[in-house]
Amino acid sequence: MRIKYPIQKILLPVDGSEYCKSAVVFAGCLGSLMGKRLAGISLIRVIRGSYLSRHINYVDFRAEVLKQSDVFKRIKNEHIEKNITPFLNDAEKTLKELGVQTDIEKIVIDGDPAEAIVSTAEKDNFTTIIMARRGLSERKEHSLGSVTNKVLHAAFGQTVYVVGNKVVKKRVSPITKILVPVDGSSYSLKGVEHASSLAEISKNSLAGITLLRVINISRYEKSIIKGRDPEKESKEILNNAKSILIQAEIKEDLLDQKVRIGIPADEILKEAEEGGYKLIIIGRKGRSTFRDYLIGSVSSKVLNRCYYTTVAIVGGN
């Protein structure tokens, strides 16, 4: 089966923090694996305008006037040249050193960070957004940053990678071992398809893909009472998912299937920690989600508690 690569254009938000440096390295490693299949990668830095308050009194009163003035333009350009351009240049250098072959664009715009990232992704047809868990403005060590959280809930058409807090090492593939939770929904199967494309580009470094089906403990007894066998159903779900990988010509000895019983998010996190996975791939929403623009409750819990492993939330139509 010919694989359609879902990663075609990458949007990489950066804010100068140590956390986003790991996201840059992750994007560089992934871009290197993609080779010429990658159509483009863009670094985006969104500035809120708060830098003005350090230079001009009563900025809130004069802001709209200043935006049209030479003073504003001068201060903005000085801020970009001093505080933003050097980091963008370093990020571009890192991407090229890691083997990214496509052109690298640098975007600097004003506005609300999450809104600007999502609107840019939609307007310019980016398929993928790669972000750090948190940035400069986030205080809690393990928190999912507010900007990242907003992007995850609004970027329905893109796959969003949230890079874990562990340092991503240069020249080391970030996707050697992949965990893909499945629940039988079309959304989780998109996650399997995404995994198949990553497996194809990382043949030399891939250690394995595990398909995980978690039987919700709260529904187990109800299923038995209704005459259904949840464990048999789980095996069918796993086999359907595995068939997608087999059709994509992923070697069977790289594939594993597991069934766990418990609270889905808890069991996914336990498996991720015990198995030492580098990447978790989850469909944007599962059976419990009721709004298209929200990620599923299980995905949300995994994202907020999976501090060190990179998580990909697969979107798209």
C-alpha positions as CSV (number, residue, x, y, z in Angstrom):
1,M,0.0,0.0,0.0
2,R,1.4,3.4,-1.0
3,I,1.6,5.6,2.1
4,K,0.3,9.2,1.9
5,Y,2.6,11.3,4.2
6,P,0.5,13.4,6.5
7,I,3.5,15.6,7.5
8,Q,3.9,18.0,4.5
9,K,4.4,21.4,6.0
10,I,5.5,22.1,9.6
11,L,4.8,25.2,11.6
12,L,7.2,25.6,14.5
13,P,6.2,28.2,17.2
14,V,9.2,29.5,19.1
15,D,9.5,31.9,22.0
16,G,13.2,31.7,23.0
17,S,12.7,29.4,26.0
18,E,14.8,26.4,26.8
19,Y,11.7,24.2,26.3
20,C,11.1,25.4,22.7
21,K,14.7,24.5,21.9
22,S,13.8,20.8,22.4
23,A,10.9,21.3,20.0
24,V,13.3,22.8,17.5
25,V,15.6,19.7,17.8
26,F,12.6,17.4,17.5
27,A,11.4,19.2,14.4
28,G,14.9,19.0,12.9
29,C,15.2,15.3,13.6
30,L,11.7,14.6,12.1
31,G,12.4,16.9,9.1
32,S,15.6,15.1,8.4
33,L,13.8,11.8,8.3
34,M,11.3,13.3,6.0
35,G,13.9,14.4,3.5
36,K,12.6,15.9,0.3
37,R,9.1,14.7,1.2
38,L,8.8,17.7,3.5
39,A,7.5,20.7,1.5
40,G,8.3,23.3,4.0
41,I,9.0,24.3,7.6
42,S,8.3,27.7,9.1
43,L,9.5,29.2,12.4
44,I,6.9,31.5,13.9
45,R,7.4,34.1,16.7
46,V,4.3,35.9,17.9
47,I,4.9,39.2,19.8
48,R,2.1,40.6,22.0
49,G,3.3,44.2,22.1
50,S,4.1,44.1,25.9
51,Y,7.7,45.2,25.1
52,L,6.3,48.7,24.5
53,S,5.5,49.1,28.2
54,R,9.2,48.9,29.0
55,H,9.9,51.9,26.9
56,I,6.8,54.2,26.9
57,N,4.6,55.3,29.8
58,Y,0.8,55.1,29.5
59,V,1.2,52.6,26.7
60,D,-2.3,51.4,27.2
61,F,-3.7,54.9,26.5
62,R,-1.5,55.6,23.5
63,A,-1.2,52.1,22.0
64,E,-3.5,52.6,19.0
65,V,-1.8,55.9,18.1
66,L,1.6,54.5,18.5
67,K,1.0,51.6,16.2
68,Q,0.7,54.1,13.4
69,S,3.8,56.1,14.4
70,D,7.5,56.0,13.6
71,V,8.2,55.7,17.3
72,F,6.3,52.4,17.5
73,K,7.9,51.1,14.3
74,R,11.4,51.9,15.7
75,I,10.8,50.3,19.1
76,K,9.3,47.2,17.4
77,N,12.2,46.8,15.0
78,E,14.7,47.3,17.7
79,H,13.0,44.6,19.8
80,I,12.9,42.2,16.9
81,E,16.5,42.7,16.0
82,K,17.8,42.4,19.6
83,N,15.5,39.8,21.1
84,I,13.9,37.7,18.4
85,T,16.1,37.6,15.3
86,P,19.1,36.0,17.0
87,F,17.0,33.1,18.3
88,L,15.3,32.6,15.0
89,N,18.7,32.4,13.3
90,D,20.0,29.9,15.9
91,A,16.8,27.8,15.4
92,E,17.3,27.9,11.6
93,K,20.9,26.8,12.0
94,T,19.9,23.9,14.3
95,L,17.3,22.7,11.8
96,K,19.9,22.8,8.9
97,E,22.6,21.1,11.0
98,L,20.1,18.3,11.7
99,G,19.6,17.7,8.0
100,V,16.4,19.6,7.1
101,Q,16.5,19.9,3.3
102,T,13.6,22.1,2.7
103,D,13.5,25.9,2.8
104,I,13.1,27.4,6.2
105,E,10.8,30.5,6.6
106,K,10.9,32.9,9.5
107,I,7.6,34.6,10.5
108,V,7.3,37.4,13.1
109,I,3.8,38.7,13.7
110,D,1.9,40.6,16.4
111,G,-1.1,39.3,18.2
112,D,-2.5,36.7,20.5
113,P,0.0,33.8,20.3
114,A,-2.5,30.9,20.1
115,E,-4.8,32.7,17.6
116,A,-1.9,33.7,15.4
117,I,-0.5,30.2,15.3
118,V,-3.8,28.6,14.4
119,S,-4.8,31.2,11.8
120,T,-1.3,30.9,10.2
121,A,-1.6,27.1,10.1
122,E,-5.0,27.3,8.5
123,K,-4.2,30.1,6.0
124,D,-1.0,28.6,4.8
125,N,-2.1,25.0,4.8
126,F,0.3,23.6,7.4
127,T,-0.3,20.0,8.1
128,T,1.7,19.8,11.4
129,I,2.4,22.0,14.4
130,I,5.3,21.2,16.7
131,M,5.3,22.8,20.1
132,A,6.9,22.7,23.5
133,R,4.8,21.7,26.5
134,R,5.2,25.2,27.8
135,G,7.1,28.4,27.2
136,L,8.5,31.5,28.8
137,S,5.3,32.5,30.5
138,E,4.5,29.2,32.3
139,R,5.7,28.8,35.9
140,K,4.8,25.2,36.8
141,E,7.5,22.8,35.8
142,H,5.1,20.1,34.4
143,S,2.2,22.2,33.3
144,L,0.8,22.2,29.8
145,G,1.3,25.8,28.7
146,S,-1.8,28.0,28.1
147,V,-0.7,28.7,24.5
148,T,-0.1,25.1,23.7
149,N,-3.4,24.1,25.3
150,K,-5.3,26.7,23.2
151,V,-3.7,25.6,20.0
152,L,-4.5,21.9,20.7
153,H,-8.2,22.8,21.1
154,A,-8.4,25.0,18.1
155,A,-6.1,23.4,15.5
156,F,-8.6,20.8,14.3
157,G,-7.2,20.4,10.8
158,Q,-3.5,19.9,11.9
159,T,-1.7,17.2,13.8
160,V,-0.1,18.8,16.9
161,Y,3.1,17.4,18.4
162,V,3.7,18.4,22.0
163,V,7.3,17.7,22.7
164,G,8.0,16.3,26.2
165,N,10.2,18.0,28.8
166,K,13.0,15.5,28.5
167,V,15.9,16.9,26.5
168,V,15.7,15.8,22.9
169,K,19.2,14.7,21.7
170,K,20.5,15.9,18.4
171,R,21.2,13.2,15.8
172,V,19.0,10.7,17.7
173,S,15.7,9.7,16.2
174,P,12.8,11.0,18.4
175,I,10.5,8.2,17.2
176,T,12.3,4.9,17.9
177,K,9.4,3.4,19.9
178,I,5.8,4.4,19.3
179,L,2.7,3.8,21.4
180,V,-0.7,4.0,19.7
181,P,-3.8,3.7,21.9
182,V,-6.9,2.5,19.9
183,D,-10.5,2.3,20.7
184,G,-12.1,1.3,17.4
185,S,-13.1,4.8,16.4
186,S,-12.2,6.4,13.1
187,Y,-10.2,9.0,15.0
188,S,-7.9,6.4,16.6
189,L,-7.4,4.7,13.3
190,K,-6.1,8.0,11.9
191,G,-3.5,7.7,14.7
192,V,-2.5,4.3,13.4
193,E,-2.2,5.6,9.8
194,H,0.0,8.4,11.1
195,A,2.2,5.8,12.9
196,S,2.5,3.9,9.6
197,S,3.9,6.9,7.8
198,L,6.4,7.6,10.6
199,A,7.5,3.9,10.6
200,E,8.1,4.1,6.9
201,I,10.5,7.0,7.1
202,S,12.3,5.7,10.2
203,K,13.0,2.1,9.1
204,N,16.6,2.2,10.2
205,S,15.9,3.4,13.8
206,L,12.4,2.1,14.6
207,A,12.4,-0.3,17.5
208,G,8.7,-1.1,17.5
209,I,5.1,0.1,17.5
210,T,2.7,-1.0,20.2
211,L,-1.1,-0.9,19.7
212,L,-2.8,-0.5,23.0
213,R,-6.4,-1.2,23.8
214,V,-7.6,-0.1,27.2
215,I,-10.9,-1.7,28.4
216,N,-12.6,0.9,30.6
217,I,-13.1,-0.7,33.9
218,S,-16.4,1.2,34.5
219,R,-17.9,-0.4,31.4
220,Y,-16.5,-3.9,31.8
221,E,-19.3,-5.3,34.0
222,K,-22.0,-3.7,31.9
223,S,-20.6,-5.3,28.8
224,I,-20.6,-8.8,30.4
225,I,-24.2,-8.3,31.6
226,K,-25.2,-7.4,28.0
227,G,-23.7,-10.6,26.7
228,R,-20.7,-9.0,25.1
229,D,-17.1,-10.1,25.6
230,P,-15.0,-6.9,26.0
231,E,-11.7,-8.8,25.7
232,K,-12.8,-10.4,22.4
233,E,-13.9,-7.0,21.1
234,S,-10.6,-5.6,22.1
235,K,-8.7,-8.2,20.1
236,E,-10.8,-7.4,17.0
237,I,-10.1,-3.7,17.4
238,L,-6.4,-4.4,17.7
239,N,-6.4,-6.7,14.7
240,N,-8.1,-4.1,12.6
241,A,-5.5,-1.5,13.6
242,K,-2.7,-4.0,13.0
243,S,-4.0,-4.7,9.5
244,I,-3.4,-1.0,8.5
245,L,0.2,-1.3,9.5
246,I,0.6,-4.6,7.7
247,Q,-0.9,-3.2,4.5
248,A,1.6,-0.3,4.8
249,E,4.3,-3.0,4.7
250,I,5.5,-2.5,8.3
251,K,7.3,-5.6,9.4
252,E,5.2,-7.8,11.7
253,D,8.1,-8.4,14.1
254,L,8.1,-4.6,14.9
255,L,4.4,-4.8,15.9
256,D,3.0,-5.6,19.4
257,Q,-0.6,-5.6,20.7
258,K,-1.6,-5.1,24.3
259,V,-4.9,-5.1,26.3
260,R,-5.1,-3.4,29.7
261,I,-8.1,-3.0,31.9
262,G,-8.6,0.2,34.0
263,I,-9.1,3.9,33.5
264,P,-8.0,4.6,29.9
265,A,-5.8,7.7,30.6
266,D,-4.1,6.0,33.6
267,E,-3.4,2.8,31.7
268,I,-2.0,4.7,28.7
269,L,0.4,6.7,31.0
270,K,1.4,3.5,32.8
271,E,2.2,1.7,29.6
272,A,4.1,4.8,28.3
273,E,6.3,4.9,31.4
274,E,6.8,1.2,31.8
275,G,7.6,0.7,28.1
276,G,9.9,3.7,27.6
277,Y,8.2,5.0,24.5
278,K,9.5,8.0,22.7
279,L,6.2,9.0,21.1
280,I,2.5,8.5,21.9
281,I,0.1,9.0,18.9
282,I,-3.6,9.6,19.8
283,G,-6.6,10.4,17.6
284,R,-7.9,13.9,18.1
285,K,-11.0,12.6,19.8
286,G,-12.6,9.3,20.8
287,R,-16.1,8.1,21.6
288,S,-16.7,10.4,24.5
289,T,-16.1,13.7,22.7
290,F,-19.1,15.8,21.8
291,R,-17.6,18.9,20.2
292,D,-15.5,18.8,17.1
293,Y,-13.2,21.6,18.2
294,L,-12.3,19.8,21.5
295,I,-9.8,17.1,21.9
296,G,-11.1,14.0,23.7
297,S,-11.1,13.7,27.5
298,V,-8.6,10.8,27.4
299,S,-6.3,12.7,25.1
300,S,-6.5,15.8,27.3
301,K,-5.6,13.8,30.4
302,V,-2.7,12.1,28.8
303,L,-1.4,15.4,27.5
304,N,-1.6,17.1,30.8
305,R,0.1,14.3,32.7
306,C,2.6,12.9,30.2
307,Y,5.4,15.3,31.1
308,Y,8.4,13.6,29.5
309,T,7.2,11.7,26.4
310,T,6.2,13.5,23.2
311,V,2.5,13.2,22.3
312,A,1.0,13.7,18.9
313,I,-2.7,14.6,18.6
314,V,-3.7,13.6,15.1
315,G,-6.1,16.0,13.4
316,G,-7.2,16.6,9.8
317,N,-10.3,15.9,7.9
